[in-house]
């Protein structure tokens, strides 16, 4: 009698196919997780910008388009915000180096797409 230990070629192929199917399901999930992280970083930076703008307004009774580095910095990968002042507030938008989506926020009555509610950062779908 032979004492055979090990797996057959068919068994190994079945395991490889199952691992391939699981990987095909998991990889797109991780890609969307990274995209969500980029959007969250942009929204967080816009919320911090809102706080910095309101602090500046409390001191100077006006909004600004530039901040010293000690007052406001962006997260790694997030582009420097494009800030514009309006008659009754300001608008700002940011992007990220690793996605084509952008986020925006506004204070006042002049909205900036995709933001639709004052003070609430929103990103393109």
N, C-alpha and C positions, 0 to 999 in steps of 0.2 A: 504494500500500500504506500502511496505517495502522501507526504504531508505538505500540502500546498498552502502557503500563506501569501496574502497580498490581495490586491484588487484586480479585477479584469479590466481590459481596455474600455469596454462598454460602461462599466461603473464609473470609471474616471471621466469619460466623456459626458455622462449624464450630470455629474457634479459640476463640471466646467460650464455646461449649458445653464444650469440653475444659477451659478454665480454670475454669469453674463446677464441673465434676465434680471436678477436683483440689482446689478450695477446699472443697467439701463433704466430702471425705475428710480434709483437713488440719485444719480448724477443730475437730472433736471431739478430735483428738489433742492439740491445744494446750490445750484445756479440761481434759483429764485431767492434763496436765503441771502446770498451775497448781494443781490440787487436790493433787497429790503434793507440790508445793513447800510448800503450807500444812501438810500433815501432817508433813512433814520438819521444818519450823520448830517445830511443837508438840512433836514427839518430842525435838528438840534441847534445847528449853527444859526439858523434864522431866528429861533427863539432866543438865543443868546444875543443876537443882534438887536432884537426888539428890546430886551432888557437894557443893553448898552445905549440904545437910542433914547429910551425913556429917562435913563440916568443923565445923559447929556442934556436932554430937554429940561430936566429939573434944575440943572446948573446954569444953563445958558438961554433958556426960553426960546429955543430954536432947535431944529433937527440938523444933522450934519451928514455929509456924504463921505467923510473920511474920519478915521479914528486912529489915535496913536496905538502902537503895537501892544502897549500895556493895557489898553482898554478893551480890545477885542481882537481875537485871533481865530482863524478857521482851523477845522480839523484837517489832518493830512488827507490829500486827495480832493478835498472840496475847493472849488475855485473861489477866488476873492469875490465877495458880493458886488453886484452892480446896484448901487444905491442912487436913487433920485429923490429930491425933495419936491413936494407938491405944495399947493396953496394952503392946505390944511393938514399936511402930514408927510409921509414918505413911502416909497416903494423899494423893494429889493428882490433880486433874484440871484440864485447860485446854481452851479452845476457841479459835476463830479468827473474826474479824469477817467473813470472806468465805466461810465454809463452815459447814454445820450439824453437821459431824462433830466429835467430841471425842476427846481422848486422856487416858489415865490411867496412873499408876504407883503401886506400893505397896512398902513395906518392912515386913516382919513377916509375920504370918499372916493379917491381915485384908485380903482382896483387894478391889479396886475395879474393877468392869467398865468397860471391856473388857479391862483388864490381867489376865493369868492367871499370869504368872511374876514372882516377886519381883524388883524392880529393873529390869524390862524394860518400857519405855513401849509402850503399844499403843493403837491408835485404832479407833473404830467403823468397821465396813465400809461 
